[in-house]
Amino acid sequence: MDLLRIIVAILLPPLGVFLQVGFDKHFWLNILLTLLGYIPGIVHAVWVIAKK
């Protein structure tokens, strides 16, 4: 299941984080990072998925 979440996180980082933690502070942070730059959003999403 984590592999699927990581693939989703590469395509749509906020969706990958949402599938892992829901509407948590990490979700909102990931939206901000994705808006500031797509790569930081991906890195954060993969980190959140790998951490939990």
HELIX and SHEET records of a PDB file:
HELIX    1   1 ASP A    2  LEU A   11  1                                  10    
HELIX    2   2 PRO A   13  VAL A   21  1                                   9    
HELIX    3   3 LYS A   25  LEU A   36  1                                  12    
HELIX    4   4 TYR A   38  LYS A   51  1                                  14    
END                                                                             
